[in-house]
Amino acid sequence: MCSVCANLDMLMDVTIADALKVLRDRAAAGRIIVALAGPPGAGKSTLASELAKGLGADGVSARVVPMDGFHLDDAVLDEMGWHARKGAPHTYDVDGLKTLLERLRREKAGEIYYPVFDRTTEIAHAAAARVSPDDRVVIVEGNYLLLDAPGWNDIARLFDVTIMVSAPIGELERRLLGRWADLAPDAARAKVEGNDLVNARLVISKSLGADMTISA
């Protein structure tokens, strides 16, 4: 395990406490943008919330920006014939995400608004939340932030710290099936095996190396 984590030149398996120390230290010099990547079902949203809460307890204002706000709308997915693969890399507005990240790096004195995805309606709402000038750590969480693929690998340089959340594929499958518990068992199984686990294996096999990894 990593105890200091001051040097981020090598891949390290760390605890949440380790990650918090790194983020606090790096944010002392100004705003940092953190990539919190990992396969679907790995627990990224929960971990991002824990990191933001831990930083806040230490007086470091942190904001979580979910990548899911850049989901393509269902109308666009239907038009493109991509609805069955909603959540795959090509069903996101990666250029829009890149523009937001560039603004977060460049514009630190004003409010920056970003879209938020509503899971109950499956709709992204524009300008639904904001990053304020006081936010020293911006935690961007999402599946493909470190994906080594056209479009996605253009955004890796925009992160100051990168974290990969990992979990065994069997555990991911269990969690993902639970996510679709409102569907009939056969339908849930088909959705997980035909889309979610395909995306999970892609993240696991095709992501760039992260500064830190956290097992969830």
C-alpha positions as CSV (number, residue, x, y, z in Angstrom):
1,M,0.0,0.0,0.0
2,C,1.0,3.6,-0.6
3,S,1.6,5.7,2.5
4,V,2.8,9.1,1.1
5,C,1.9,9.0,-2.7
6,A,3.8,12.3,-3.3
7,N,5.2,11.0,-6.6
8,L,2.5,10.0,-9.1
9,D,4.9,8.7,-11.8
10,M,3.9,5.1,-11.1
11,L,0.7,3.1,-10.8
12,M,-0.2,2.6,-7.1
13,D,-2.9,0.7,-5.3
14,V,-4.1,3.0,-2.5
15,T,-6.7,3.5,0.2
16,I,-9.2,6.3,0.3
17,A,-7.1,7.9,3.0
18,D,-4.0,7.8,0.7
19,A,-6.0,9.4,-2.2
20,L,-7.3,12.1,0.1
21,K,-3.8,13.1,1.1
22,V,-2.6,13.3,-2.5
23,L,-5.6,15.5,-3.4
24,R,-5.2,17.8,-0.4
25,D,-1.5,18.2,-1.1
26,R,-2.0,18.8,-4.8
27,A,-4.8,21.3,-4.3
28,A,-2.7,23.5,-2.0
29,A,-1.2,25.2,-5.1
30,G,-4.6,25.8,-6.8
31,R,-7.5,24.0,-8.5
32,I,-6.9,20.5,-9.7
33,I,-9.0,18.3,-11.9
34,V,-9.2,14.7,-11.0
35,A,-10.3,11.8,-13.2
36,L,-12.1,9.0,-11.3
37,A,-12.6,6.3,-13.9
38,G,-13.6,2.7,-13.8
39,P,-16.1,0.1,-15.2
40,P,-19.8,0.4,-14.7
41,G,-20.8,-1.0,-11.3
42,A,-17.3,-0.3,-9.7
43,G,-18.7,2.2,-7.3
44,K,-17.3,5.4,-8.8
45,S,-20.2,7.7,-7.7
46,T,-20.0,6.5,-4.1
47,L,-16.3,6.9,-4.0
48,A,-16.4,10.4,-5.6
49,S,-18.9,11.4,-3.0
50,E,-16.7,10.0,-0.2
51,L,-13.7,11.9,-1.5
52,A,-15.5,15.2,-1.8
53,K,-16.9,14.8,1.7
54,G,-13.5,13.9,3.1
55,L,-11.9,16.9,1.4
56,G,-14.7,19.2,2.6
57,A,-14.1,18.0,6.2
58,D,-10.5,19.2,5.8
59,G,-11.6,22.6,4.5
60,V,-10.9,21.9,0.8
61,S,-14.0,22.6,-1.3
62,A,-14.6,19.8,-3.8
63,R,-17.1,19.4,-6.6
64,V,-18.1,16.1,-8.3
65,V,-18.8,16.4,-12.0
66,P,-20.4,13.2,-13.4
67,M,-19.5,12.3,-17.0
68,D,-23.0,11.0,-17.4
69,G,-24.3,14.6,-18.0
70,F,-22.8,14.1,-21.5
71,H,-25.1,11.2,-22.5
72,L,-26.5,11.7,-26.0
73,D,-30.3,12.2,-25.7
74,D,-32.5,9.3,-26.5
75,A,-33.9,11.0,-29.6
76,V,-30.4,11.2,-31.0
77,L,-29.6,7.6,-30.0
78,D,-32.8,6.5,-31.7
79,E,-32.0,8.4,-34.9
80,M,-28.5,6.9,-35.0
81,G,-29.7,3.4,-34.1
82,W,-27.6,3.3,-30.9
83,H,-30.3,3.1,-28.2
84,A,-29.5,-0.5,-27.3
85,R,-25.9,0.5,-26.6
86,K,-26.7,3.5,-24.5
87,G,-23.7,3.9,-22.2
88,A,-21.1,2.7,-24.7
89,P,-18.3,5.2,-25.5
90,H,-19.9,6.3,-28.8
91,T,-23.1,7.4,-27.1
92,Y,-21.5,10.3,-25.2
93,D,-20.7,13.8,-26.4
94,V,-16.9,13.5,-25.7
95,D,-16.2,16.8,-27.4
96,G,-18.6,18.6,-25.1
97,L,-16.9,17.0,-22.1
98,K,-13.5,18.1,-23.5
99,T,-14.7,21.7,-23.8
100,L,-15.9,21.7,-20.2
101,L,-12.6,20.3,-18.9
102,E,-10.7,23.0,-20.9
103,R,-12.9,25.7,-19.4
104,L,-12.3,24.3,-15.9
105,R,-8.6,24.6,-16.4
106,R,-8.7,28.0,-18.0
107,E,-11.5,29.9,-16.3
108,K,-11.0,29.8,-12.5
109,A,-12.5,33.1,-11.5
110,G,-16.2,32.6,-12.5
111,E,-19.0,30.1,-12.3
112,I,-18.9,27.2,-14.7
113,Y,-22.2,25.3,-15.3
114,Y,-22.4,21.7,-16.4
115,P,-25.1,19.2,-17.4
116,V,-26.4,16.6,-15.0
117,F,-28.0,13.2,-16.0
118,D,-31.3,12.2,-14.3
119,R,-31.3,8.4,-14.0
120,T,-35.0,8.4,-13.2
121,T,-36.0,10.0,-16.5
122,E,-32.8,9.0,-18.5
123,I,-32.5,12.7,-19.6
124,A,-29.5,15.0,-19.2
125,H,-30.4,18.6,-18.0
126,A,-28.2,21.4,-19.3
127,A,-26.6,23.8,-16.8
128,A,-28.1,21.9,-13.9
129,A,-25.1,22.3,-11.5
130,R,-22.0,24.5,-11.2
131,V,-18.4,24.6,-10.3
132,S,-17.6,27.8,-8.3
133,P,-14.3,29.7,-8.0
134,D,-14.0,28.3,-4.4
135,D,-13.9,24.7,-5.6
136,R,-10.2,23.6,-5.3
137,V,-10.8,20.0,-6.4
138,V,-13.0,19.0,-9.3
139,I,-13.6,15.2,-9.3
140,V,-14.8,14.1,-12.7
141,E,-16.2,10.6,-12.5
142,G,-17.1,8.3,-15.4
143,N,-16.4,5.0,-17.2
144,Y,-14.3,6.2,-20.1
145,L,-12.2,9.1,-18.8
146,L,-9.0,7.1,-19.3
147,L,-10.1,5.1,-22.4
148,D,-7.4,4.8,-25.0
149,A,-9.6,5.4,-28.0
150,P,-10.1,8.3,-30.5
151,G,-11.7,11.3,-28.8
152,W,-11.4,9.9,-25.3
153,N,-7.6,9.8,-25.2
154,D,-7.6,13.6,-26.1
155,I,-8.9,14.4,-22.7
156,A,-6.4,12.5,-20.6
157,R,-3.9,15.4,-20.6
158,L,-6.5,17.7,-19.0
159,F,-6.4,15.8,-15.7
160,D,-4.0,16.6,-12.9
161,V,-4.5,13.4,-11.0
162,T,-6.0,10.1,-12.3
163,I,-7.7,7.4,-10.3
164,M,-9.0,4.0,-11.5
165,V,-11.6,2.2,-9.4
166,S,-11.5,-1.6,-9.8
167,A,-13.6,-4.5,-8.8
168,P,-13.7,-8.2,-9.9
169,I,-15.8,-8.9,-13.0
170,G,-18.0,-11.2,-11.0
171,E,-18.8,-8.5,-8.5
172,L,-19.5,-6.0,-11.3
173,E,-21.9,-8.5,-12.8
174,R,-23.7,-8.9,-9.5
175,R,-24.0,-5.2,-9.0
176,L,-25.2,-4.5,-12.5
177,L,-27.9,-7.1,-12.3
178,G,-29.1,-5.4,-9.1
179,R,-29.1,-2.1,-11.0
180,W,-31.8,-3.5,-13.4
181,A,-33.8,-5.3,-10.7
182,D,-37.0,-3.6,-11.9
183,L,-36.8,-5.6,-15.1
184,A,-37.7,-9.2,-15.6
185,P,-34.8,-11.5,-14.8
186,D,-34.2,-12.5,-18.5
187,A,-34.4,-8.9,-19.6
188,A,-32.0,-7.8,-16.9
189,R,-29.5,-10.5,-17.8
190,A,-29.7,-9.6,-21.5
191,K,-29.1,-5.9,-20.8
192,V,-26.1,-6.7,-18.5
193,E,-24.5,-9.2,-20.8
194,G,-25.3,-7.4,-24.0
195,N,-24.2,-3.9,-23.0
196,D,-23.0,-3.3,-19.4
197,L,-20.4,-6.1,-19.2
198,V,-19.2,-5.3,-22.7
199,N,-18.5,-1.8,-21.6
200,A,-16.9,-3.0,-18.3
201,R,-14.5,-5.3,-20.2
202,L,-13.6,-2.4,-22.5
203,V,-12.8,-0.1,-19.6
204,I,-10.7,-2.8,-17.9
205,S,-8.7,-3.8,-21.0
206,K,-8.4,-0.5,-22.9
207,S,-7.9,2.2,-20.3
208,L,-4.7,4.2,-19.9
209,G,-2.7,3.6,-16.7
210,A,-3.8,5.7,-13.8
211,D,-1.8,7.5,-11.1
212,M,-3.6,5.5,-8.4
213,T,-6.0,2.6,-8.2
214,I,-8.6,1.9,-5.5
215,S,-10.3,-1.4,-5.1
216,A,-14.0,-1.2,-4.4
